[in-house]
């Protein structure tokens, strides 16, 4: 069975040369986990995968009970494909970590490309481990104990600055969550919890807090931390949601772009003071 990894950039991303039987066997699941921690994002190119096979591959990497697990979520603005949550995709145009509206976010997200935009639609990934590691010591001391309020509606302030009352009502069904600005992982490593959903630094003046969050976002998305993925049909991309941010570049929302998404739910809370999920 084929399995080889080649780095895509010095700081983030690797391309896997493998085949479908290798993915479905689970034989290399341990190495995939290691690479996701080390490289953040993995690209598998040129493998046509069905929904059933994508779910089976996802299951080789681990599952923990969550409504997103074991199902295909269609990432599309096409309401024939995604009739109830298409508007949520506007938030994908801003840098984010998936599910900051929860205490324990997904660990791995997997996308399979089904239909592409003729222009735009690339996905960018940023290494939030490396962004923390390279921060000057004075910034590490400044932010080490800070906490940030995250709201779903804040994720849309770039893409939809004037939302409808219906959109606001939908987003506000998700309660605000407060997370540390620095994720203290069980491994001993640290990463930044930077996401467009972050909108208020607890205990800090609004203007000062906004300036800090903007500065950290600019730092975490410097070119050396970012991998830009140009999609091709047959691509499978998976990433470590606990150590990267991502965003889609703008594209025509009427173009029919379609990605099939599966997730491996995590068991590591944003706030390590909280108890993890039971396996």
C-alpha positions as CSV (number, residue, x, y, z in Angstrom):
1,X,0.0,0.0,0.0
2,X,1.3,3.4,-1.0
3,X,2.0,6.1,1.6
4,X,4.5,9.0,1.3
5,X,4.4,12.5,2.7
6,X,6.0,15.6,1.2
7,X,6.0,19.0,2.8
8,X,4.0,21.7,0.9
9,X,5.6,24.7,2.6
10,X,8.3,25.0,5.3
11,X,5.8,25.7,8.2
12,X,2.5,24.1,7.2
13,X,1.0,21.5,5.0
14,X,2.0,18.1,3.5
15,X,0.9,16.2,0.4
16,X,0.2,12.5,0.9
17,X,0.8,10.1,-1.9
18,X,-1.5,7.1,-1.2
19,X,-4.4,5.2,-2.6
20,X,-8.0,4.6,-1.6
21,X,-7.4,1.1,-0.1
22,X,-4.7,2.5,2.1
23,X,-7.0,5.2,3.4
24,X,-9.9,2.9,4.0
25,X,-7.8,0.2,5.8
26,X,-6.8,2.6,8.6
27,X,-3.3,1.1,8.5
28,X,-1.8,4.6,8.4
29,X,-4.2,6.3,10.8
30,X,-1.4,6.8,13.4
31,X,0.9,8.4,10.9
32,X,-1.9,10.7,9.6
33,X,-2.6,11.8,13.2
34,X,1.2,12.5,13.7
35,X,1.3,14.5,10.5
36,X,-1.8,16.5,11.3
37,X,-0.1,17.6,14.6
38,X,3.2,18.3,12.9
39,X,2.0,19.8,9.5
40,X,-1.6,20.9,10.3
41,X,-3.0,20.3,6.8
42,X,-2.8,17.2,4.5
43,X,-3.6,17.1,0.8
44,X,-4.5,13.9,-1.0
45,X,-4.9,14.4,-4.7
46,X,-6.5,12.4,-7.5
47,X,-8.7,10.0,-5.5
48,X,-12.4,9.8,-6.4
49,X,-14.1,9.0,-3.2
50,X,-17.8,8.3,-2.6
51,X,-19.7,9.6,0.4
52,X,-19.7,6.2,2.0
53,X,-16.0,5.9,1.5
54,X,-15.4,9.4,2.9
55,X,-17.3,8.4,6.1
56,X,-15.5,5.1,6.3
57,X,-12.1,7.0,6.0
58,X,-13.2,9.5,8.6
59,X,-14.1,6.6,11.0
60,X,-10.5,5.2,10.7
61,X,-9.3,8.5,12.4
62,X,-11.6,8.3,15.4
63,X,-15.1,9.3,16.4
64,X,-16.7,10.9,19.4
65,X,-20.4,11.6,19.7
66,X,-21.5,14.8,17.9
67,X,-24.2,15.6,15.5
68,X,-21.7,16.4,12.8
69,X,-20.0,13.0,13.1
70,X,-20.9,10.2,10.7
71,X,-22.7,12.4,8.2
72,X,-21.8,14.3,5.0
73,X,-22.4,18.1,5.3
74,X,-22.6,19.8,2.0
75,X,-20.6,23.0,1.9
76,X,-22.5,25.0,-0.7
77,X,-24.6,28.1,-1.3
78,X,-26.8,26.0,-3.6
79,X,-30.0,25.6,-1.6
80,X,-30.8,22.4,-3.6
81,X,-27.7,20.9,-1.9
82,X,-27.9,22.8,1.4
83,X,-31.5,23.9,1.9
84,X,-31.3,25.0,5.6
85,X,-27.8,26.3,6.3
86,X,-26.5,27.8,3.1
87,X,-26.1,31.3,4.6
88,X,-23.7,29.9,7.2
89,X,-21.2,29.6,4.4
90,X,-20.6,33.3,4.3
91,X,-18.6,32.9,7.5
92,X,-16.2,30.7,5.6
93,X,-14.8,33.8,3.8
94,X,-13.2,35.0,7.1
95,X,-10.3,33.4,9.1
96,X,-11.8,31.0,11.6
97,X,-11.5,27.9,13.7
98,X,-14.5,25.6,13.4
99,X,-17.1,25.6,16.1
100,X,-15.9,28.2,18.5
101,X,-19.5,28.2,19.6
102,X,-18.8,25.0,21.5
103,X,-16.6,24.0,24.4
104,X,-14.9,21.1,22.6
105,X,-14.4,21.7,18.8
106,X,-13.8,19.2,16.1
107,X,-10.3,17.8,15.9
108,X,-10.2,17.0,12.2
109,X,-12.2,18.4,9.3
110,X,-12.1,16.6,5.9
111,X,-13.3,18.2,2.6
112,X,-13.7,16.3,-0.7
113,X,-14.0,18.6,-3.8
114,X,-17.1,17.8,-5.9
115,X,-17.7,21.0,-7.9
116,X,-15.3,23.9,-8.2
117,X,-15.6,27.7,-8.7
118,X,-14.3,28.9,-12.1
119,X,-12.6,31.8,-10.3
120,X,-11.6,32.1,-6.7
121,X,-12.7,29.5,-4.1
122,X,-9.2,28.5,-2.9
123,X,-8.8,27.7,0.7
124,X,-6.1,29.2,2.9
125,X,-4.8,27.6,6.1
126,X,-2.7,29.2,8.9
127,X,-0.6,27.4,11.5
128,X,-1.6,28.8,14.9
129,X,1.0,26.7,16.7
130,X,3.8,28.4,14.7
131,X,2.2,31.8,15.2
132,X,2.3,31.3,19.0
133,X,5.9,29.9,18.9
134,X,7.2,32.9,17.1
135,X,5.5,35.6,19.1
136,X,7.9,37.9,21.0
137,X,8.1,37.2,24.7
138,X,6.5,40.4,25.6
139,X,3.4,39.5,23.6
140,X,3.3,36.0,25.1
141,X,3.3,37.6,28.6
142,X,0.6,40.1,27.6
143,X,-1.9,37.6,26.2
144,X,-1.1,34.4,28.2
145,X,-4.0,34.8,30.6
146,X,-6.5,36.8,28.5
147,X,-9.9,35.5,27.5
148,X,-12.0,36.3,24.5
149,X,-15.8,36.3,23.9
150,X,-16.8,34.5,20.7
151,X,-20.1,35.0,19.0
152,X,-21.3,33.3,15.8
153,X,-22.7,36.6,14.4
154,X,-19.2,38.2,14.7
155,X,-17.9,35.6,12.2
156,X,-20.0,37.4,9.5
157,X,-19.0,41.0,10.1
158,X,-16.6,41.0,7.0
159,X,-18.8,39.1,4.6
160,X,-22.2,40.3,5.7
161,X,-21.8,43.7,7.4
162,X,-25.6,44.4,7.1
163,X,-27.3,41.1,7.9
164,X,-31.1,40.7,7.8
165,X,-33.1,40.3,11.0
166,X,-33.7,36.7,10.0
167,X,-29.9,36.0,9.7
168,X,-29.2,37.7,13.0
169,X,-31.9,35.6,14.7
170,X,-30.5,32.4,13.2
171,X,-26.9,33.2,14.3
172,X,-28.1,34.2,17.8
173,X,-29.5,30.8,18.5
174,X,-25.9,29.9,19.3
175,X,-24.8,31.1,22.7
176,X,-21.7,33.2,23.1
177,X,-18.7,31.3,24.4
178,X,-15.6,32.6,26.3
179,X,-12.3,30.9,25.5
180,X,-8.7,31.6,26.4
181,X,-6.7,33.5,23.8
182,X,-3.9,30.9,24.2
183,X,-4.7,27.2,23.9
184,X,-2.7,25.2,26.4
185,X,-2.7,21.7,24.8
186,X,-2.4,18.5,26.7
187,X,0.8,17.8,24.7
188,X,2.4,20.8,26.4
189,X,2.3,22.9,23.2
190,X,0.4,26.1,22.8
191,X,-1.4,27.7,19.9
192,X,-3.4,30.9,19.4
193,X,-7.2,30.8,19.4
194,X,-7.6,33.5,16.8
195,X,-10.9,33.5,14.9
196,X,-13.2,36.1,13.4
197,X,-15.8,35.0,15.9
198,X,-13.7,36.5,18.7
199,X,-15.2,40.0,19.3
200,X,-14.4,41.1,22.9
201,X,-11.3,40.7,25.2
202,X,-12.6,40.2,28.7
203,X,-11.6,43.0,31.0
204,X,-10.1,45.2,28.3
205,X,-11.4,48.4,26.8
206,X,-13.3,47.8,23.5
207,X,-11.0,49.7,21.3
208,X,-7.9,48.3,22.9
209,X,-9.2,44.8,22.7
210,X,-10.2,45.2,19.1
211,X,-6.8,46.5,18.2
212,X,-5.1,43.6,20.0
213,X,-7.3,41.0,18.2
214,X,-6.6,42.6,14.8
215,X,-2.9,42.7,15.5
216,X,-2.8,39.0,16.5
217,X,-4.9,38.0,13.4
218,X,-2.5,39.9,11.2
219,X,0.4,38.1,12.9
220,X,-1.1,34.6,12.7
221,X,-1.8,35.0,9.0
222,X,1.7,36.1,7.9
223,X,2.8,34.4,4.7
224,X,5.2,32.1,6.4
225,X,2.4,30.5,8.4
226,X,-0.1,30.1,5.5
227,X,-0.7,27.5,2.9
228,X,-3.0,28.4,-0.1
229,X,-4.7,25.4,-1.6
230,X,-5.7,25.5,-5.2
231,X,-8.5,23.0,-5.5
232,X,-8.7,20.3,-8.2
233,X,-11.5,17.8,-8.6
234,X,-10.6,14.6,-6.7
235,X,-8.8,16.5,-4.0
236,X,-9.3,15.5,-0.4
237,X,-7.9,17.9,2.2
238,X,-7.9,17.3,5.9
239,X,-6.7,19.6,8.7
240,X,-6.1,19.8,12.4
241,X,-8.8,22.3,13.6
242,X,-7.0,22.6,16.9
243,X,-3.8,23.9,15.4
244,X,-4.9,25.8,12.3
245,X,-7.3,28.5,11.1
246,X,-8.8,28.5,7.6
247,X,-10.8,30.6,5.2
248,X,-12.2,30.4,1.6
249,X,-11.2,33.0,-0.9
250,X,-14.2,34.8,-2.4
251,X,-16.0,33.3,-5.3
252,X,-19.4,33.7,-7.0
253,X,-21.9,32.3,-4.6
254,X,-24.1,31.2,-7.6
255,X,-21.4,29.1,-9.2
256,X,-22.4,25.8,-7.6
257,X,-19.1,25.2,-5.8
258,X,-19.6,22.1,-3.6
259,X,-17.5,20.4,-1.0
260,X,-18.5,17.3,1.0
261,X,-17.4,17.7,4.6
262,X,-16.9,15.2,7.4
263,X,-15.4,15.7,10.9
264,X,-13.6,13.8,13.6
265,X,-14.9,15.3,16.8
266,X,-12.2,16.3,19.3
267,X,-11.9,15.6,23.0
268,X,-9.7,18.5,24.0
269,X,-11.6,21.6,25.2
270,X,-10.6,25.1,24.2
271,X,-10.3,25.7,27.9
272,X,-8.2,23.0,29.5
273,X,-9.8,23.8,32.8
274,X,-13.0,22.1,31.5
275,X,-13.4,18.3,31.5
276,X,-13.0,16.6,28.1
277,X,-15.7,14.6,26.5
278,X,-16.0,10.9,27.3
279,X,-14.6,8.7,24.5
